[in-house]
């Protein structure tokens, strides 16, 4: 080796050593996921023999990708390694590439830098690997692939190398052979069954020990049949369909077939003249989950003073597992036409972790958190889903927060209502305008605030005058019987009060001239005095008409309202005046309590002035709604019953003909022509019944088919349980009509003659 080459090799040797160690570590990081992929493919190959083509394809792709990646790792250029070293170690001063350059080609400064790096290199190597490898991602990928392999192995169909169940015994099927078949003819030796329940049931694969079995809906059933020698494929007759079994590769005497079963059916095997009996597959459908709410009751009244919350205690059940649950609450707020509804959904799935088959939920309805106040209601119900996404919803329950300020009338249950005029609700708009003004008060100038407050006060005045007409106040001069404060009575420090009061007063009527009088002006005139008899007569007439007079100029008799209603209405006008006074003087915040009190009193007046029209017909007694609502009490209630004469079903001639044939066969007589066809038709009816009740009709169906096969082939009658077969066929017939029964004949002659006279 020349001195120049030796110097180049000695300078690049540290970089080559680092590159080799880095390639080894990167190779280990690549092989970790490959190891996990190999485990997953091995699990697929062993646990799922039918997916061998998928395993081979994935193995080839994985091998090709791994080989290409390893080739890139071990052929990494040294220049790339030098750049990686410069990024990882600032002490190399981005000069690692100088170690890969011949010393003679470098200038004096480059040679000095090269010698400096060679001097620092042992110090960098002492701290550990110069180019580290991140092992977190490869390790995470390995763990994920191994977990997937474990899941695949847990869900595998438990089969042996020959395609038969590894740990299951063969089921015993009874076969009927054709007559004259030689002993060396091919036959079915063993039959194995394997049932794979659907994933939502979370049940393991099992092998039934009897030909007739039960399984969940959607299960995949696998038949594995072993024959004595090849003679074609066995035929599976499943639910009226004929399906050929598939041969197992490398096993010419073994055949398999898989079929998902969604409905109950009968099946039998047929091979080389052999026909098995009928066997039943009974399907267990997935039931929807059930919800049982233990508390509260259908109607719950949260009384005043009690905690405003309701504890819900509900039990959920499902046959395979619950996945989701939620509480849906509909909040109803307001009264009359102002009712608003809002829906609040609360997820309760956190208490169903692990998909339990039974769970108890105890959510709490906190009424203030839902935005409820006194008098509001909340309707709630529960919903739950199982792992098959079947949904169940409970009944709707009602919770009401008692409002002690509302006076309810029990007469509302049995009487119709004619509500008061619409302007009874206009006080609410004044409150809304006042609250809006208060919300915008900060950003308004004082003049604008006073103007808007004055406008609201004017609206309050118009409303007050409307209600004053109900008390006979034709002129705006009194408020509920109280004299209005005059301009002089107003305090001087309240600006604008004098103008407001002056505006509220009605213009005074012009005074009558003293020299002008009329006969009906209410004054006494000496020259028009009537006689004493006429005065007495008019006084008596006025006394009789007094109860029926309606005087508009008297506020006490200008209406027909009750005294209690008048008193409340006067209080309403008084509250309106106090509100108007403060609104006109620019104090809307002080006017707001008076507005609310006026609205509350108006509602009470509205309730007391309702016009009730009694219903025609029966008037039921008033019901206490708070204690009978949604209780479901049906005491004294009888459901309507309807009776209808239904025509008798058909006489089923095929079954009756089959019963006659059975009688002839038991007696040893030769069956009539067409009896075999009648037995086959009866067998179809019996097969339909066996689908619903296999335990009651399946044995009789087997005996009937054996008897039919023997009669068709002209063979001797086989050993058949004739009483069982007759009972099964007879149970399919409609009930017989009762036979007429003759009455007993009277013994004595006189009694007989009396009975004959009655019978005419």
HELIX and SHEET records of a PDB file:
HELIX    1   1 UNK A    3  UNK A   47  1                                  45    
HELIX    2   2 UNK A   49  UNK A   51  5                                   3    
HELIX    3   3 UNK A   52  UNK A   74  1                                  23    
HELIX    4   4 UNK A   78  UNK A   88  1                                  11    
HELIX    5   5 UNK A   90  UNK A   92  5                                   3    
HELIX    6   6 UNK A   96  UNK A  100  5                                   5    
HELIX    7   7 UNK A  103  UNK A  105  5                                   3    
HELIX    8   8 UNK A  108  UNK A  126  1                                  19    
HELIX    9   9 UNK A  136  UNK A  154  1                                  19    
HELIX   10  10 UNK A  199  UNK A  201  5                                   3    
HELIX   11  11 UNK A  336  UNK A  338  5                                   3    
HELIX   12  12 UNK A  349  UNK A  352  5                                   4    
HELIX   13  13 UNK A  368  UNK A  370  5                                   3    
HELIX   14  14 UNK A  410  UNK A  413  5                                   4    
HELIX   15  15 UNK A  422  UNK A  425  5                                   4    
HELIX   16  16 UNK A  426  UNK A  439  1                                  14    
HELIX   17  17 UNK A  446  UNK A  468  1                                  23    
HELIX   18  18 UNK A  469  UNK A  471  5                                   3    
HELIX   19  19 UNK A  497  UNK A  504  1                                   8    
HELIX   20  20 UNK A  526  UNK A  528  5                                   3    
HELIX   21  21 UNK A  532  UNK A  545  1                                  14    
HELIX   22  22 UNK A  546  UNK A  548  5                                   3    
HELIX   23  23 UNK A  563  UNK A  584  1                                  22    
HELIX   24  24 UNK A  588  UNK A  608  1                                  21    
HELIX   25  25 UNK A  625  UNK A  628  1                                   4    
HELIX   26  26 UNK A  653  UNK A  667  1                                  15    
HELIX   27  27 UNK A  675  UNK A  692  1                                  18    
HELIX   28  28 UNK A  694  UNK A  713  1                                  20    
HELIX   29  29 UNK A  722  UNK A  731  1                                  10    
HELIX   30  30 UNK A  749  UNK A  759  1                                  11    
SHEET    1   A 5 UNK A 175  UNK A 177  0                                        
SHEET    2   A 5 UNK A 274  UNK A 276 -1                                        
SHEET    3   A 5 UNK A 265  UNK A 271 -1                                        
SHEET    4   A 5 UNK A 235  UNK A 238 -1                                        
SHEET    5   A 5 UNK A 241  UNK A 244 -1                                        
SHEET    1   B 5 UNK A 175  UNK A 177  0                                        
SHEET    2   B 5 UNK A 274  UNK A 276 -1                                        
SHEET    3   B 5 UNK A 265  UNK A 271 -1                                        
SHEET    4   B 5 UNK A 279  UNK A 284 -1                                        
SHEET    5   B 5 UNK A 213  UNK A 216  1                                        
SHEET    1   C 4 UNK A 188  UNK A 196  0                                        
SHEET    2   C 4 UNK A 219  UNK A 227 -1                                        
SHEET    3   C 4 UNK A 251  UNK A 261 -1                                        
SHEET    4   C 4 UNK A 246  UNK A 248 -1                                        
SHEET    1   D 3 UNK A 290  UNK A 295  0                                        
SHEET    2   D 3 UNK A 313  UNK A 317 -1                                        
SHEET    3   D 3 UNK A 358  UNK A 361 -1                                        
SHEET    1   E 5 UNK A 299  UNK A 302  0                                        
SHEET    2   E 5 UNK A 397  UNK A 401  1                                        
SHEET    3   E 5 UNK A 377  UNK A 386 -1                                        
SHEET    4   E 5 UNK A 322  UNK A 333 -1                                        
SHEET    5   E 5 UNK A 340  UNK A 347 -1                                        
SHEET    1   F 4 UNK A 299  UNK A 302  0                                        
SHEET    2   F 4 UNK A 397  UNK A 401  1                                        
SHEET    3   F 4 UNK A 377  UNK A 386 -1                                        
SHEET    4   F 4 UNK A 391  UNK A 393 -1                                        
SHEET    1   G 2 UNK A 309  UNK A 311  0                                        
SHEET    2   G 2 UNK A 364  UNK A 366 -1                                        
SHEET    1   H 2 UNK A 415  UNK A 418  0                                        
SHEET    2   H 2 UNK A 611  UNK A 614 -1                                        
SHEET    1   I 2 UNK A 478  UNK A 479  0                                        
SHEET    2   I 2 UNK A 482  UNK A 483 -1                                        
END                                                                             
